[in-house]
Amino acid sequence: MKKIILFLFLGAGLWGNSQQMTLKKGIVVDSIPVKDSISESYSLFLPTSFEMDRNWPILFVFDMEGQGKRAVRMFQEAAEKQGYILAAPNNVNDSLSTSQNILVTGRMFNDIIRLLPIQKNRTYSAGFDSGARFASVLPIFVKGISGVISCGAVYPNMDILDTNNLFQFIGIVGKEDYAYPEMLAGKSLMGRLKFPNHLLVFNGGHEWPNSQYLEKALEIFNLSAMGKGQSEKDEIYINETYAQNLEEINRLIRSNRLIQADNLLDEVMSVYRVLKDSDSLKRIKRELRKNKLFKTMTRNENNTLMKESFIKEDYVYYLEEDLATYNYNNLGWWIYQMGELKKYDNSKIEAEREMGKRLLGYVNALIEDNLDIVNSGSQVDQDVLSLLWMLKTITDPTDYSYYLKIIANSAKMEDYGTSLFYLEELLKKGYKDKAELYSLENTALLRITPEFNEIVAKYLKDARYDIIEE
């Protein structure tokens, strides 16, 4: 089998001149220029089974930092196994407007459709977090996208969904991800709106799922296309994937991951109901519903989800109040709240341990969203910014960047007491970069004080400047 495809463009070709482009199969090819664009490019992956004499499904993957190669690599293993072309633009970015990102995406779409044999009605989009939110709205604005894989992000705005423009939505989320409750609710709402949708749940937090779950999503697209008659039915593929799913469900049950087993049962039954008899799955479902442990786990999860919603409301309310009134005195309340979350780590109830992780992720995301809002304003409120930085040292104490911001900003305002306090807190947490400390912006006068150097010497053995004792 040939591993390299040659594309020859003559006359007014891909870049305006006669040009030959070589694409290797089975690897990610980066920085492919977009036609009629001076600086735009994309990354591309062709499975090793790729040939030009048949049409292929394609998945467009979005990284809102413009890292197309990184995005494609996340799906590479799954795409190789399931037979998908992958493409990702290098020029979409959170700093651009949605309309600008859509224009960038559209130019890439047009380029690839001219270049490769794409299967009709088999164009999909995917991403993680902000990339997932962008991928999710594309079917509204770009004709021909029939499905979305959203990792770690609920559909961004249910109000814009058009029941005359249905597409398949596959959510993938960790049970410790702060997006988990919203994605559960989103699945229910999309179902009521008659959008075909699925939710795959894994053990983990706000992170890319492993390749197993990405492959499962592509498998669902394949099976759904067969069920709709968009691609030829492959009985061997159907039976093999059914058996694999059945084994995975039984494995989850054996390991007492009963809620995940029930979730996967629902998704598998919905996919295979038009493809084959699924009586064996129905029997497992009935038995699982009678299981006392499953009932207990379901009750615990429902209780913690309710409790979680109330705690999140408190976080939103108090953060808004603190920022509106510059309430530095309420930092102690936030320290107390983080102590309460830590208690869930030792809970005997798994649902409570998962809730504690979700709430910690949620409060950090809430603060970071407010940081983005403050920094995007025409005039930055420095007091609000400083308060948010202080909150981040409480909710994410191992992220040293916020301590350094406070030290530098307080020194600029000649509030050396605050700078010294956060310097010591930083060093207590294990920070070791003395060179960075002694090059912090706006700290020239602070760095020569005996107090600064005493603290540095206490934790890092010696200071850059001698401590002069009176």
C-alpha positions as a printed Julia matrix, in Angstrom:
470×3 Matrix{Float64}:
   0.0    0.0     0.0
   1.35   3.42   -0.9
   2.04   5.62    2.1
   2.35   8.89    0.17
  -0.25  10.77   -1.89
   0.86  13.27   -4.55
  -1.45  16.14   -5.5
  -0.62  18.09   -8.66
  -2.22  21.49   -9.23
  -1.78  23.13  -12.62
  -2.23  26.71  -13.79
  -4.17  28.7   -11.2
  -3.55  25.95   -8.71
  -3.51  25.7    -4.95
  -1.12  28.61   -4.42
  -1.35  30.37   -7.76
   1.47  28.54   -9.57
   2.06  25.02  -10.81
   2.83  23.12   -7.64
   3.08  19.63   -6.3
   2.18  18.84   -2.7
   3.11  15.6    -0.95
   0.92  14.32    1.87
   2.02  11.3     3.87
  -0.55   8.9     5.23
  -0.56   7.86    8.87
   1.17  11.01   10.21
   0.09  14.57   10.99
   1.16  17.06    8.33
   1.33  20.6     9.73
   1.22  24.11    8.24
  -0.51  23.34    4.94
  -1.23  26.76    3.39
  -4.84  27.76    2.71
  -5.56  28.82   -0.86
  -6.12  32.57   -1.38
  -4.65  33.26    2.06
  -1.34  34.91    2.8
  -0.8   33.49    6.27
  -3.48  30.91    7.12
  -2.69  27.2     7.37
  -3.99  23.96    8.82
  -2.89  20.54   10.01
  -4.07  17.36    8.3
  -4.12  13.64    9.04
  -4.92  10.9     6.53
  -5.38   7.34    7.88
  -3.01   4.75    6.44
  -5.97   3.1     4.67
  -6.73   6.33    2.77
  -7.14   6.11   -1.01
  -8.41   8.72   -3.48
 -10.86   6.32   -5.16
 -13.43   6.4    -2.33
 -15.09   9.08   -0.19
 -14.12   9.57    3.46
 -15.72  11.03    6.59
 -13.83  14.03    7.97
 -13.54  15.48   11.46
 -12.49  19.11   11.91
 -10.85  19.63   15.32
 -10.53  23.06   16.95
  -7.94  24.4    19.36
  -8.7   28.04   20.19
  -5.02  28.81   20.7
  -4.41  28.05   17.03
  -2.51  24.84   17.76
  -3.92  22.72   14.95
  -1.28  20.0    15.14
  -1.91  19.53   18.85
  -5.66  19.23   18.24
  -5.28  16.68   15.45
  -2.93  14.53   17.49
  -5.59  14.1    20.18
  -7.79  12.25   17.66
  -5.05  10.61   15.59
  -5.23   7.13   17.12
  -9.04   7.08   17.05
  -9.18   8.35   13.45
  -6.68   5.72   12.31
  -8.79   2.92   13.78
 -12.17   4.27   12.65
 -11.12   5.56    9.22
 -11.44   9.35    9.41
  -9.61  12.28    7.84
  -8.67  14.91   10.43
  -8.07  18.61    9.86
  -7.5   21.55   12.21
  -6.94  25.25   11.46
  -3.9   27.01   12.89
  -5.49  30.46   12.86
  -8.62  30.24   15.01
  -8.2   31.92   18.37
 -10.18  33.0    21.43
  -8.93  36.55   20.82
 -10.89  36.71   17.55
 -14.64  37.19   17.23
 -16.86  34.21   16.41
 -17.51  35.62   12.94
 -13.77  35.98   12.26
 -13.12  32.4    13.41
 -15.95  31.15   11.2
 -14.44  32.9     8.18
 -11.05  31.29    8.91
 -12.76  27.92    9.25
 -14.76  28.38    6.06
 -11.64  29.05    3.99
 -10.06  25.86    5.34
 -13.27  23.89    4.67
 -13.35  25.01    1.05
  -9.7   24.16    0.55
 -10.0   20.63    1.89
 -13.25  19.87    0.06
 -11.51  20.8    -3.24
  -8.5   18.73   -2.28
  -9.89  15.48   -0.88
 -12.79  13.08   -1.57
 -15.13  13.83    1.35
 -18.18  11.65    1.96
 -21.49  13.5     1.67
 -23.23  14.11    5.03
 -20.16  12.83    6.92
 -18.54  16.11    7.98
 -18.09  16.57   11.75
 -16.5   19.05   14.17
 -14.88  18.57   17.58
 -12.9   20.27   20.32
 -12.18  20.56   24.02
 -13.47  23.37   26.29
 -13.51  26.61   24.25
 -12.68  24.59   21.13
 -15.72  22.4    21.85
 -17.96  25.43   22.25
 -16.83  26.78   18.89
 -17.21  23.36   17.23
 -20.73  23.13   18.68
 -22.04  26.32   17.08
 -20.51  25.62   13.65
 -23.52  23.6    12.37
 -25.63  26.74   12.86
 -23.4   28.83   10.6
 -21.65  26.36    8.3
 -23.78  24.2     6.04
 -23.04  20.48    5.92
 -21.77  19.69    9.42
 -23.8   16.71   10.6
 -22.29  16.05   14.01
 -20.27  17.5    16.9
 -17.98  15.98   19.54
 -17.86  18.29   22.55
 -15.26  17.39   25.19
 -15.67  19.07   28.57
 -18.2   21.7    27.45
 -21.98  21.91   27.4
 -23.69  23.29   24.3
 -22.99  27.05   24.67
 -26.44  28.48   23.91
 -29.54  26.3    23.67
 -31.57  29.28   22.42
 -29.81  29.27   19.04
 -30.59  25.62   18.3
 -32.85  25.27   15.27
 -35.03  22.15   15.16
 -35.11  22.54   11.37
 -31.34  22.05   11.33
 -30.76  18.92   13.4
 -27.27  17.55   13.96
 -25.85  14.78   16.14
 -24.22  15.92   19.39
 -21.8   13.73   21.36
 -20.65  15.07   24.71
 -17.66  13.53   26.51
 -17.0   14.55   30.13
 -15.2   13.38   33.26
 -17.2   12.74   36.43
 -14.9   15.18   38.28
 -15.28  17.89   35.61
 -17.2   20.98   36.72
 -19.04  20.78   33.38
 -20.54  17.37   34.3
 -23.82  18.61   35.86
 -24.44  21.06   33.0
 -23.73  18.37   30.41
 -26.23  16.04   32.1
 -28.85  18.8    31.98
 -27.89  19.68   28.4
 -28.38  16.09   27.27
 -31.91  16.11   28.66
 -32.78  19.42   27.01
 -31.35  18.44   23.62
 -33.37  15.24   23.82
 -36.56  17.23   24.36
 -35.67  19.31   21.31
 -35.33  16.05   19.29
 -31.6   16.49   18.64
 -29.89  13.08   18.45
 -27.36  13.25   21.26
 -25.15  11.08   23.46
 -23.08  11.57   26.59
 -19.96   9.51   27.28
 -18.65   9.7    30.85
 -15.14   8.79   32.03
 -13.21   8.87   35.3
 -11.35  12.17   35.35
 -11.62  15.92   35.54
 -11.56  18.85   33.12
  -9.22  17.29   30.59
  -9.1   15.65   27.19
 -10.54  12.13   27.41
  -8.26   9.29   26.43
  -8.35   7.85   22.94
 -10.81   5.11   23.93
 -13.62   7.66   24.35
 -12.7    9.65   21.25
 -12.76   6.4    19.27
 -16.16   5.58   20.81
 -17.52   8.9    19.54
 -16.3    8.23   15.99
 -17.75   4.74   16.24
 -21.15   6.25   17.12
 -20.94   8.48   14.02
 -20.11   5.43   11.88
 -22.99   3.36   13.25
 -25.45   6.24   13.01
 -24.46   6.8     9.36
 -25.15   3.12    8.67
 -28.5    3.38   10.44
 -29.48   6.4     8.34
 -28.35   4.81    5.11
 -25.57   7.39    4.63
 -22.98   4.65    4.4
 -23.12   0.97    3.55
 -24.04  -1.38    6.37
 -21.07  -3.42    7.53
 -22.46  -6.37    9.48
 -19.01  -7.47   10.66
 -18.27  -3.99   12.02
 -21.7   -3.79   13.67
 -21.35  -7.16   15.38
 -17.74  -6.56   16.48
 -18.45  -3.13   17.98
 -21.6   -4.46   19.65
 -19.62  -7.25   21.3
 -16.93  -4.77   22.42
 -19.55  -2.47   23.93
 -21.22  -5.38   25.69
 -17.87  -6.4    27.19
 -17.19  -2.81   28.3
 -20.59  -2.61   30.01
 -19.97  -5.89   31.84
 -16.49  -4.7    32.85
 -17.96  -1.51   34.34
 -20.51  -3.56   36.26
 -17.86  -5.95   37.58
 -15.82  -2.98   38.83
 -18.93  -1.4    40.42
 -18.87   1.61   38.06
 -22.62   1.16   37.9
 -23.7    4.69   36.97
 -21.22   4.72   34.09
 -22.43   1.26   33.05
 -26.01   2.52   33.01
 -24.98   5.57   31.02
 -23.16   3.46   28.43
 -26.1    1.07   28.23
 -28.4    3.94   27.29
 -26.03   5.19   24.61
 -25.38   1.76   23.09
 -29.09   0.89   23.03
 -29.94   4.14   21.27
 -27.25   3.57   18.6
 -27.94  -0.1    17.84
 -31.74  -0.12   18.01
 -32.03   0.29   14.22
 -29.05  -1.97   13.45
 -29.59  -5.18   15.38
 -31.55  -6.86   18.13
 -30.43  -5.56   21.53
 -32.41  -7.81   23.9
 -29.23  -8.73   25.78
 -28.7   -5.06   26.62
 -32.3   -4.68   27.78
 -31.87  -7.64   30.14
 -28.71  -6.11   31.62
 -30.57  -2.81   32.02
 -33.42  -4.46   33.92
 -31.04  -6.31   36.23
 -29.01  -3.18   36.88
 -32.11  -1.22   37.87
 -32.87  -3.87   40.53
 -29.34  -3.69   41.97
 -29.36  -2.2    45.51
 -25.88  -0.73   45.15
 -26.91   0.97   41.9
 -29.95   2.47   43.64
 -27.75   3.76   46.46
 -25.19   5.21   44.06
 -27.92   6.91   42.01
 -29.48   8.4    45.14
 -26.08   9.66   46.34
 -25.34  11.25   42.97
 -28.72  12.98   42.79
 -28.27  14.33   46.32
 -24.78  15.65   45.64
 -25.84  17.28   42.36
 -28.57  19.14   44.25
 -26.14  20.2    46.98
 -23.58  21.21   44.39
 -26.0   23.55   42.65
 -26.63  25.44   45.92
 -22.92  25.76   46.7
 -22.23  27.08   43.19
 -24.93  29.7    43.65
 -23.14  30.85   46.84
 -19.83  31.11   44.98
 -21.37  33.24   42.25
 -23.21  35.5    44.72
 -20.29  36.12   47.06
 -17.79  36.64   44.27
 -20.02  39.25   42.65
 -20.49  40.96   46.01
 -16.8   40.92   46.88
 -15.76  42.36   43.52
 -18.45  45.03   43.56
 -17.44  46.23   47.05
 -13.68  45.48   46.88
 -14.2   43.25   49.91
 -10.71  42.04   50.76
 -12.0   41.21   54.23
 -13.94  38.25   52.83
 -10.79  36.35   51.8
 -11.12  34.4    55.04
 -14.51  33.08   53.91
 -12.95  31.76   50.71
 -10.15  30.1    52.69
 -12.83  28.42   54.82
 -14.68  27.23   51.7
 -11.54  25.61   50.3
 -11.1   23.84   53.64
 -14.65  22.52   53.36
 -13.95  21.21   49.85
 -10.86  19.38   51.11
 -13.05  17.45   53.55
 -14.84  15.82   50.62
 -11.55  14.2    49.58
 -11.9   11.87   52.57
 -15.61  11.14   52.18
 -16.68   7.51   52.1
 -19.24   8.42   49.44
 -17.73   8.46   45.96
 -20.28  10.99   44.67
 -19.17  13.47   47.34
 -15.49  13.03   46.45
 -16.36  13.72   42.8
 -18.46  16.73   43.8
 -15.56  18.23   45.76
 -13.31  18.01   42.69
 -16.0   19.54   40.47
 -16.6   22.45   42.85
 -12.89  23.24   43.03
 -12.72  23.26   39.24
 -15.84  25.4    39.07
 -14.64  28.11   41.45
 -11.32  28.36   39.61
 -13.09  28.63   36.26
 -15.42  31.28   37.73
 -12.5   33.42   38.92
 -10.65  32.98   35.62
 -13.74  34.08   33.68
 -13.86  37.24   35.78
 -10.16  37.83   35.17
 -10.8   37.63   31.42
 -13.68  40.11   31.74
 -11.6   42.59   33.75
  -8.59  42.32   31.43
 -10.73  42.76   28.32
 -12.17  46.09   29.48
 -11.0   49.39   28.06
  -9.96  50.46   31.56
  -8.65  47.76   33.89
  -9.85  48.04   37.49
  -6.59  47.28   39.27
  -8.22  46.76   42.66
 -10.59  44.13   41.29
  -7.73  42.5    39.42
  -5.63  42.34   42.58
  -8.51  40.81   44.55
  -9.0   38.14   41.87
  -5.28  37.32   41.96
  -5.49  36.91   45.75
  -8.48  34.61   45.36
  -6.51  32.48   42.91
  -3.75  31.98   45.51
  -6.48  30.51   47.73
  -8.31  28.36   45.18
  -5.21  27.29   43.2
  -2.27  27.72   45.61
   0.24  25.85   43.44
  -0.07  28.3    40.52
   2.85  30.57   41.38
   2.07  33.16   38.71
  -0.6   34.86   40.82
   1.71  35.35   43.81
   4.25  36.96   41.5
   1.62  39.29   40.03
   0.56  40.42   43.52
   4.17  40.95   44.67
   4.98  43.07   41.61
   1.74  45.06   41.63
   1.84  45.77   45.37
   5.47  46.9    45.1
   4.44  49.25   42.31
   1.86  50.77   44.67
   4.54  50.87   47.42
   2.46  48.44   49.5
   5.51  46.5    50.59
   3.7   44.76   53.45
   1.42  42.95   50.99
   4.36  42.15   48.71
   6.36  40.63   51.56
   3.38  38.62   52.82
   2.78  37.02   49.42
   6.52  36.53   48.89
   6.67  34.39   52.02
   3.48  32.53   51.1
   4.98  31.83   47.67
   8.21  30.45   49.11
   6.3   28.35   51.63
   4.61  26.62   48.7
   7.99  25.49   47.36
   8.82  28.17   44.77
  12.55  28.03   43.88
  13.22  30.43   40.99
  15.41  33.06   42.66
  16.41  34.62   39.33
  12.78  35.34   38.49
  12.19  36.83   41.95
  15.08  39.25   41.52
  13.91  40.34   38.08
  10.24  41.0    38.84
   8.93  44.17   37.26
   8.37  47.15   39.6
  10.25  45.53   42.52
  13.64  47.24   42.26
  13.25  49.11   45.58
  11.58  46.18   47.31
  14.4   43.78   46.37
  17.07  45.78   48.19
  15.17  45.92   51.49
  16.47  43.78   54.36
  12.99  42.28   54.84
  12.8   40.97   51.26
  16.26  39.42   51.45
  15.68  37.93   54.9
  12.63  36.08   53.59
  14.51  34.87   50.51
  17.47  33.73   52.65
  15.11  31.9    55.03
  13.64  29.7    52.3
  16.31  29.68   49.57
  19.43  29.61   51.81
  20.97  32.84   50.57
  19.84  36.16   49.15
  21.27  38.16   46.27
  21.91  41.2    48.47
  23.65  41.1    51.82
  21.49  41.63   54.87
  22.95  44.56   56.82
  22.25  44.28   60.53
  22.07  47.54   62.48
